[in-house]
Amino acid sequence: MAEAGRGTASTPDVEALPGTPSWFSVLHDSTFMFAAVCDTAGTLLSANRLSVEECGFDRREQLGRPLWTAGWWAGDPEVRDRIRAWCLEVAAGGEPVRTVTGFFLADGARRTADLTLQLVSEGAGAEYLLITGMDITDRLHSERVTAEARAAGMEASTLRQIATARARDLEVLRETEAKLSRALAITERVLANVADGIYGLDSEGRVEFLNPAASRLTGYRPEEQLGRDQHALVHARRADGSEYPREECPVWRALQTGRTVVADHETLWRSDGTPVPVEMVVVPTVEDGVHTGVVVSFRDLTDRLAAQRQAAELEALAARTAADRALSDRLQQSLLTPPPEPDHLQIAVRYSPAAHEAQVGGDWYDAFLQPDGATMLVIGDVVGHDSSAAAAMGQVRGLLRALAYAEENGPAATLTRVEHAARGLAVATLATAVLARIERHPDVPVSGRRLLRWSNAGHLPPILLAPDGTGTLLTSRPELMLGIDPDAPRSDQSVDLPDDHTLLLVTDGLVERRDIDLDAGIERLLDALRDLGATPLEELLDTVLARLVPEAGADDVAIVAVRAFPEDRPRPVEAGPNRLPPGVD
């Protein structure tokens, strides 16, 4: 890997075309991210196995053709045309494209991907189109399943209400049992409109009448049942197929005792040999004080039991998910330490976790002082949404914090050191990050002027907010995220940090929404800041969150904000007291 990022990779015909950058080999065996690289004309030079073989394509048929004619887009001309337009726009120097789009497997199955197109370069040399993405079809499906789970919960609640109502109905039925007699046999016209099955049995358990529902639920025609022993015909076996003695049958108990019997878990057997789970109410009939038989009412429980099983499975899944989420949240919260408060700089932070139903993310922030008194700021986001992402976030944050503490060569050099250390320590993860340093102008040590230096590894650009509400995106040429190529070129950017200005570093959970693209989300953020340039810093962050994320969304949100105060005046009261680590003046 010593030569990664320079020259071209060794590219067998089945893996890559000549001209493929060597650093792309890092992505070739990725199992969670699609990756492809093209020249600036859009010609596909290479793609990793996940995006070619795992999608069912023949690599030799895909390489060497324009990206937009590759098999991923063959099923939809509109998608193909959009891919072509994005490629040409980014290759001409346009901003990177982040979008959600459909794509196709070789068998024609349509899937959905979260796709990014960006222009990358090898130092001052060749430029390439890097296309990365993740298949989010299953994640969208999980969101739908979550919604269905909520609906199932509501259905379970409705079933409980029905059960309560059913119990009340049974009580009413018991109160009226003395009034029942053979003359109470419901007419055929009324019985035909009852969904529950109803039998009238004589004192020996033989069928005297049945309604259409009883015939439909058992599969026996009325003429096949009338005069027959109802227990022997449809009730002689238990659910497991074993013999069900007549003496244990609730119908027979009611016949023998003259008392109403309620049985919640019984099984009737259809004429085709299949079982039907039922709940049953057996009410004795009385004529002139003599028990002459019973009326049996039964209800098919197949759908209800299936709903109960599904509800139990979903409840167990929710409990396991909640336990995993709680563990990840505790890990994440333990790493989000309070920031220092150096004199005449106020630092405020916010971390808002995703909705309880969403997966945990890998967002983090950090703020600390270097030995020379300079203030270091970090914002980052590890790729992935699970407990592994949270654990990887902790490792990357620890490495960056330790290496940045004493680094004197600037943020870009620190990020490179972090990447090399991560590779050496087998910390294999992808992450975006911005590392920033607020320091004095070296040539004007007594003027109080501050300099902001930063390096951006594939993250959202910082925002510099003026007191009048004007927001400036501190953009720079796109550079690779952490974890792809430790020798990728990285650069420092710098700008003055004037008094009363506010610097904001944010993660994409603040601006991304399913119904808008990333650029529109950033514009929403700038709009939300326009009247907050002079608002106290803590209030500013609370207001921005209330405007953009009024409820927990599908992703975590992290924000670091710094406001510079004039050094020739006391520190404002709303900024609170100084908080410095031991040994720093």
C-alpha positions in Angstrom: 0.0 0.0 0.0 3.0 2.3 0.0 2.2 3.4 -3.5 -1.6 3.7 -3.0 -3.0 6.8 -4.5 -0.3 7.1 -7.3 -0.2 5.5 -10.7 -2.6 2.7 -11.8 -3.5 -0.6 -10.2 -2.6 -4.0 -11.5 -5.8 -4.8 -13.3 -6.5 -8.3 -14.7 -9.1 -8.2 -17.5 -11.8 -9.6 -15.2 -11.3 -7.0 -12.5 -10.3 -3.6 -14.0 -9.3 -1.7 -17.1 -5.9 0.0 -17.6 -6.0 3.4 -16.1 -7.8 2.3 -12.9 -6.3 4.1 -9.9 -4.5 1.8 -7.5 -6.4 3.1 -4.4 -9.6 1.6 -5.8 -8.4 -1.9 -4.9 -9.2 -1.0 -1.2 -12.9 -1.0 -2.2 -12.8 -4.1 -4.4 -13.8 -6.6 -1.7 -16.1 -4.3 0.2 -19.2 -6.3 1.4 -21.4 -3.4 2.4 -20.8 -0.6 -0.1 -21.1 -0.5 -3.9 -18.1 1.2 -5.5 -17.1 2.0 -9.1 -14.6 4.3 -10.7 -14.8 5.9 -14.2 -12.6 8.2 -16.1 -13.9 11.8 -16.6 -15.6 10.7 -19.9 -17.7 8.3 -17.9 -16.1 5.1 -19.0 -16.4 2.4 -16.4 -12.8 1.4 -15.4 -13.6 -0.9 -12.5 -16.3 -1.8 -10.0 -16.1 -3.9 -6.8 -17.5 -7.4 -6.6 -20.5 -6.4 -4.6 -21.7 -4.2 -7.4 -20.9 -6.6 -10.3 -20.8 -10.3 -9.4 -23.0 -10.1 -6.4 -25.6 -8.3 -8.6 -25.4 -11.2 -11.1 -23.5 -9.3 -13.9 -20.6 -10.5 -16.1 -17.7 -8.1 -15.3 -16.3 -8.3 -18.9 -19.6 -7.1 -20.3 -19.7 -4.1 -18.0 -16.2 -2.7 -18.0 -15.2 -0.3 -20.8 -18.7 1.1 -21.5 -20.2 4.4 -20.3 -21.4 4.0 -16.8 -25.0 5.0 -17.7 -25.2 2.1 -20.2 -24.2 -0.5 -17.6 -26.6 -3.2 -16.5 -27.6 -1.5 -13.3 -29.7 1.0 -15.2 -30.9 -1.2 -18.1 -34.4 -1.6 -16.7 -35.3 2.1 -16.7 -34.4 4.7 -19.4 -35.2 7.6 -17.1 -32.8 6.4 -14.4 -30.1 5.8 -17.1 -30.5 9.4 -18.4 -30.3 10.8 -14.9 -27.1 8.8 -14.2 -25.6 10.2 -17.5 -26.5 13.8 -16.6 -25.0 13.5 -13.1 -21.8 11.9 -14.4 -21.3 14.7 -16.9 -22.1 17.4 -14.4 -19.7 16.1 -11.7 -16.9 15.4 -14.3 -17.2 19.0 -15.4 -16.3 20.2 -11.9 -19.7 20.3 -10.4 -20.6 19.6 -6.8 -20.8 15.9 -5.7 -24.2 14.3 -6.2 -25.9 12.4 -3.3 -29.2 10.8 -4.2 -31.5 7.9 -3.7 -32.2 6.0 -7.0 -33.4 2.8 -8.3 -31.1 0.2 -9.9 -31.5 -3.3 -11.3 -29.9 -6.7 -10.7 -29.0 -8.9 -13.6 -32.2 -10.9 -13.2 -34.3 -7.7 -13.6 -35.1 -7.3 -9.9 -35.4 -3.6 -9.0 -33.6 -2.4 -5.9 -33.0 1.0 -4.3 -29.6 2.6 -3.6 -28.3 5.6 -1.6 -25.8 6.8 -4.3 -22.9 9.3 -4.3 -21.0 10.6 -7.4 -17.9 12.7 -6.8 -14.7 13.8 -8.6 -11.5 12.6 -7.0 -7.9 13.2 -8.0 -4.5 11.7 -7.4 -2.6 14.7 -6.2 -2.0 17.0 -9.1 -2.5 14.1 -11.6 -5.5 12.4 -13.1 -9.1 12.9 -12.1 -11.7 10.1 -11.7 -15.3 9.8 -11.1 -15.9 7.8 -7.9 -19.3 6.3 -7.5 -20.2 4.8 -4.1 -23.5 3.6 -2.7 -25.4 1.3 -0.4 -28.4 -0.9 -1.1 -31.1 0.5 1.1 -33.9 -1.7 -0.2 -34.0 -3.8 3.0 -33.8 -0.7 5.2 -36.8 0.8 3.5 -38.5 -2.5 3.9 -37.6 -2.5 7.6 -39.3 0.9 7.9 -42.4 -0.5 6.3 -42.3 -3.5 8.6 -42.0 -1.1 11.6 -45.1 0.7 10.4 -46.9 -2.6 10.0 -45.8 -3.6 13.5 -47.5 -0.5 14.8 -50.6 -1.4 12.9 -50.4 -4.9 14.4 -50.1 -3.4 17.8 -53.3 -1.4 17.2 -55.0 -4.6 15.9 -53.9 -6.5 19.1 -55.4 -3.7 21.2 -58.6 -4.0 19.1 -58.6 -7.7 19.7 -58.3 -7.2 23.4 -61.3 -4.8 23.3 -63.2 -7.4 21.3 -62.3 -10.1 23.9 -63.6 -7.8 26.7 -66.8 -7.2 24.7 -67.0 -11.0 24.1 -66.8 -11.6 27.9 -69.6 -9.1 28.5 -71.7 -10.9 25.8 -71.1 -14.2 27.5 -72.3 -12.8 30.8 -75.5 -11.6 29.1 -75.8 -15.1 27.6 -75.5 -16.7 31.0 -78.2 -14.3 32.4 -80.6 -15.4 29.7 -79.9 -19.2 29.8 -83.0 -19.9 31.9 -85.1 -18.4 29.1 -83.7 -20.7 26.5 -85.7 -23.7 25.4 -86.1 -25.8 22.3 -88.7 -23.2 21.2 -85.8 -20.7 21.1 -84.3 -22.4 18.1 -83.5 -19.4 15.8 -85.2 -19.4 12.5 -83.2 -20.2 9.4 -83.4 -16.7 8.1 -81.7 -15.2 11.3 -79.2 -18.0 11.6 -78.0 -17.4 8.0 -76.8 -14.0 9.0 -74.7 -15.0 12.0 -70.9 -15.3 11.4 -70.4 -17.8 14.4 -71.2 -21.4 13.9 -74.3 -22.5 15.9 -75.4 -26.1 16.7 -78.6 -27.3 18.5 -78.0 -30.7 20.0 -80.4 -33.0 21.8 -79.7 -34.6 25.2 -77.5 -37.3 23.5 -75.4 -34.8 21.6 -77.0 -35.4 18.2 -77.4 -32.5 15.8 -80.9 -31.2 15.6 -80.2 -27.9 13.8 -77.2 -26.0 12.5 -76.8 -22.6 10.8 -75.0 -22.0 7.5 -71.8 -20.8 9.3 -71.5 -24.2 11.1 -71.7 -26.0 7.7 -69.2 -23.6 6.1 -66.7 -23.8 9.0 -66.8 -27.6 9.2 -67.1 -28.4 5.5 -70.0 -30.8 6.1 -73.3 -30.2 4.4 -76.4 -29.9 6.7 -77.7 -33.3 5.5 -74.4 -34.9 6.5 -74.7 -33.6 10.1 -78.4 -33.7 11.0 -79.1 -36.6 13.4 -75.4 -37.4 13.7 -73.3 -37.4 16.9 -71.7 -34.0 16.7 -68.7 -35.0 18.9 -67.9 -38.1 16.9 -68.3 -36.2 13.6 -66.2 -33.1 14.2 -64.8 -33.1 17.8 -63.4 -36.5 18.5 -59.7 -35.6 18.2 -57.5 -33.0 20.0 -55.4 -30.5 18.2 -52.5 -33.0 18.1 -54.7 -35.6 16.5 -55.0 -37.8 19.7 -58.3 -39.2 20.8 -60.6 -36.7 22.7 -62.8 -38.7 25.2 -66.4 -37.6 25.2 -66.3 -37.3 29.0 -63.8 -34.4 28.7 -65.6 -32.5 26.0 -67.2 -29.2 27.1 -70.4 -30.0 25.2 -70.8 -33.3 27.1 -70.0 -31.6 30.4 -72.8 -29.1 29.7 -75.2 -31.9 28.8 -74.4 -33.7 32.0 -74.3 -30.8 34.4 -76.9 -28.5 32.9 -74.5 -25.6 33.3 -73.1 -23.2 30.7 -69.5 -24.2 29.7 -67.0 -21.7 28.1 -64.0 -23.3 26.3 -61.4 -20.9 24.8 -59.1 -23.5 23.1 -61.0 -26.2 21.3 -60.4 -27.9 17.9 -63.0 -29.0 15.4 -62.0 -31.1 12.4 -63.2 -30.2 8.9 -64.5 -32.8 6.4 -61.1 -32.5 4.5 -59.2 -33.5 7.7 -57.8 -30.1 8.6 -58.2 -28.7 12.1 -60.0 -25.4 13.0 -59.1 -23.7 16.3 -62.3 -22.4 17.9 -63.6 -20.9 21.1 -66.9 -22.4 22.2 -69.8 -21.5 24.4 -72.2 -24.3 25.3 -75.6 -23.3 26.9 -78.1 -25.9 28.1 -81.7 -25.6 26.9 -84.5 -26.1 29.4 -88.1 -27.1 28.8 -90.4 -27.2 31.8 -87.5 -27.4 34.1 -85.9 -30.3 32.2 -82.5 -30.1 30.4 -83.3 -31.2 26.9 -80.0 -30.4 25.1 -77.6 -27.6 24.4 -77.0 -24.8 22.0 -73.3 -24.6 20.9 -71.9 -21.4 19.6 -68.3 -21.5 18.2 -66.0 -19.0 16.5 -63.0 -19.7 14.2 -59.8 -18.4 15.9 -57.5 -19.0 13.0 -56.9 -15.3 12.1 -56.9 -14.2 15.7 -54.3 -16.7 16.7 -52.1 -15.8 13.7 -52.3 -12.2 14.7 -51.4 -13.0 18.3 -48.4 -15.1 17.2 -47.3 -12.2 15.0 -47.8 -9.7 17.7 -45.7 -11.9 20.1 -42.9 -12.2 17.6 -42.9 -8.5 16.9 -42.9 -7.7 20.6 -39.9 -10.1 21.1 -38.1 -8.5 18.2 -38.8 -5.0 19.5 -37.4 -6.0 22.9 -34.2 -7.3 21.4 -33.9 -4.2 19.2 -34.5 -2.0 22.2 -31.8 -3.8 24.2 -29.3 -3.4 21.4 -30.2 0.2 21.0 -29.9 0.9 24.7 -26.4 -0.6 24.8 -25.3 1.4 21.7 -26.8 4.6 23.1 -24.9 4.1 26.4 -21.7 3.6 24.5 -22.4 6.7 22.4 -23.4 8.9 25.2 -20.3 7.9 27.3 -18.1 9.3 24.5 -19.9 12.6 24.0 -18.0 14.6 26.6 -18.7 18.2 27.5 -16.6 20.8 25.7 -14.1 23.1 27.2 -14.8 26.9 27.4 -11.6 28.8 26.6 -11.6 32.5 27.3 -13.4 34.6 24.7 -14.5 31.5 22.8 -17.9 29.8 23.7 -18.4 26.2 22.6 -21.8 24.6 22.6 -22.7 21.1 21.5 -25.9 19.1 20.8 -26.5 15.4 20.2 -30.0 14.2 19.3 -30.4 10.4 18.8 -32.5 9.0 16.1 -36.1 7.8 16.7 -36.4 4.8 19.0 -37.5 2.6 16.1 -34.5 3.7 14.0 -31.1 2.0 14.1 -28.4 3.6 16.1 -25.9 5.7 14.2 -22.2 6.5 14.4 -22.3 10.3 14.7 -19.8 12.0 17.1 -18.3 15.3 18.0 -15.3 16.4 20.1 -13.8 19.6 21.3 -10.6 20.0 23.3 -7.5 22.2 23.8 -4.0 21.5 22.6 -1.0 22.2 24.9 -0.4 25.5 23.1 -3.9 26.7 23.9 -5.3 26.2 20.4 -8.9 24.8 20.3 -9.5 21.6 18.3 -13.0 20.8 17.0 -14.2 17.5 15.5 -17.4 16.4 13.8 -17.8 12.9 12.2 -20.1 10.2 11.1 -19.1 6.5 10.8 -20.7 4.6 7.9 -23.4 2.2 9.1 -26.4 2.2 11.5 -26.0 -0.4 14.2 -24.1 -1.2 17.4 -21.0 -2.0 15.3 -21.1 1.5 13.9 -21.3 2.9 17.4 -18.3 0.8 18.5 -16.3 1.8 15.4 -17.1 5.4 16.1 -15.6 5.1 19.6 -12.4 3.7 18.1 -12.0 6.3 15.5 -12.9 9.1 17.9 -10.2 7.9 20.4 -7.5 7.7 17.7 -8.3 11.1 16.4 -8.5 12.7 19.8 -5.1 11.2 20.9 -3.3 12.0 17.7 -4.7 15.5 17.4 -3.8 16.5 20.9 -0.1 17.0 20.2 -0.1 17.3 16.4 1.6 20.5 15.2 1.5 20.0 11.5 -2.2 20.9 10.9 -5.5 19.1 10.6 -4.8 17.4 7.2 -1.6 15.8 8.6 -3.5 14.6 11.6 -6.2 12.9 9.5 -3.5 11.1 7.5 -1.9 9.9 10.8 -5.2 8.7 12.0 -5.8 6.7 8.8 -2.4 5.0 9.1 -2.9 4.3 12.7 -6.3 2.8 12.1 -5.0 0.6 9.4 -2.1 -0.6 11.6 -4.5 -1.3 14.4 -7.0 -3.1 12.2 -9.7 -0.5 12.8 -11.5 -1.2 9.5 -14.3 1.3 9.0 -15.4 4.2 6.8 -16.1 7.6 8.2 -16.5 11.2 7.2 -15.0 13.9 9.4 -14.0 17.5 9.7 -11.1 18.4 11.9 -10.7 22.1 12.7 -8.2 24.2 14.7 -8.8 27.7 16.0 -5.5 29.5 16.6 -3.8 32.9 16.6 -2.4 34.4 13.4 1.3 33.6 13.7 2.3 37.0 12.2 0.0 39.1 14.4 0.3 37.6 17.9 -1.0 40.6 19.8 -3.9 41.7 17.6 -6.4 39.2 18.9 -7.1 38.0 15.3 -8.0 34.3 15.1 -7.4 31.9 12.3 -9.6 28.8 11.5 -7.8 25.9 9.9 -9.6 22.8 8.9 -9.4 19.6 6.7 -12.6 17.9 5.4 -12.7 14.1 4.8 -15.9 13.8 2.8 -18.1 15.5 5.4 -20.6 18.3 5.1 -18.8 21.7 4.9 -18.6 23.9 8.0 -20.7 27.0 8.1 -19.5 30.5 9.2 -22.5 32.5 10.5 -22.1 36.3 10.6 -24.0 38.4 13.2 -26.4 39.7 10.5 -27.4 36.0 9.7 -25.4 35.6 6.6 -24.2 32.0 6.4 -21.1 31.0 4.4 -20.4 27.4 3.4 -16.7 26.8 3.9 -16.4 24.5 0.9 -13.2 22.9 -0.5 -12.3 20.5 -3.2 -13.8 17.1 -2.3 -11.4 14.7 -0.6 -11.9 11.0 0.3 -13.5 9.9 3.5 -11.5 8.1 6.1 -10.8 4.4 5.7 -10.4 4.2 1.9 -6.8 5.2 1.2 -4.4 6.3 4.0 -2.1 8.0 1.4 -4.9 9.9 -0.3 -4.0 13.6 -0.7 -5.4 15.8 2.1 -5.2 19.6 2.4 -5.7 22.3 5.0 -8.0 25.2 4.4 -7.9 28.4 6.4 -10.1 31.5 6.9 -10.2 34.3 9.5 -12.6 33.8 12.4 -13.9 37.3 13.1 -15.3 38.4 16.5 -19.0 37.8 17.0 -19.1 35.2 14.2 -20.3 31.6 14.8 -18.7 28.5 13.4 -21.1 25.4 13.0 -20.1 21.8 12.3 -23.0 19.4 11.7 -23.8 15.9 10.7 -26.1 15.0 7.9 -29.0 14.0 10.2 -29.7 17.7 10.6 -30.2 18.3 6.8 -31.0 15.1 5.1 -34.6 14.1 4.5 -36.1 11.3 2.3 -38.1 13.8 0.3 -35.3 16.3 -0.5 -31.7 16.1 -1.7 -28.7 17.1 0.3 -28.3 20.6 -1.4 -31.9 21.4 -0.6 -31.3 20.3 3.0 -28.3 22.6 3.4 -30.4 25.5 2.0 -33.0 24.8 4.7 -30.3 25.0 7.3 -29.0 28.3 6.0 -32.6 29.6 5.9 -33.1 28.5 9.5 -30.0 30.4 10.6 -30.8 33.8 8.9 -32.4 35.4 12.0 -30.1 33.7 14.5 -26.7 35.4 13.9 -26.8 37.4 17.1 -28.9 34.9 19.2 -27.1 33.5 22.3 -25.3 30.3 21.3 -27.3 27.8 23.4 -30.6 29.3 22.2 -29.4 29.3 18.6 -28.8 25.5 18.7 -32.1 24.8 20.4 -33.9 26.9 17.8 -32.2 25.2 14.9 -33.1 21.7 16.2 -36.7 22.8 16.8 -37.0 24.1 13.3 -35.3 21.3 11.4 -35.8 18.3 13.6 -38.9 18.9 15.7 -39.2 15.1 16.3 -36.5 12.4 16.3 -35.8 11.3 12.8 -34.2 8.3 11.1 -30.7 9.5 11.8 -28.7 10.9 14.7 -27.9 14.6 14.8 -24.6 16.1 16.1 -23.7 19.8 16.2 -20.6 21.7 17.4 -20.9 25.5 17.5 -18.2 28.0 18.4 -18.7 31.8 18.9 -15.7 34.2 19.0 -16.0 37.2 21.4 -13.8 40.3 21.3 -10.8 40.0 23.6 -10.8 43.6 24.7 -14.0 43.1 26.6 -15.1 40.7 29.4 -16.5 37.3 28.5 -20.3 37.7 28.0 -22.5 36.4 30.9 -24.6 34.2 28.6 -21.4 32.4 27.6 -21.0 31.1 31.1 -17.7 30.6 33.0 -14.4 29.4 31.5 -13.8 25.7 31.6 -10.2 24.7 31.0 -8.4 21.3 31.5 -5.6 21.2 34.1 -2.4 22.8 33.0 -3.9 25.0 30.3 -4.1 28.8 31.0 
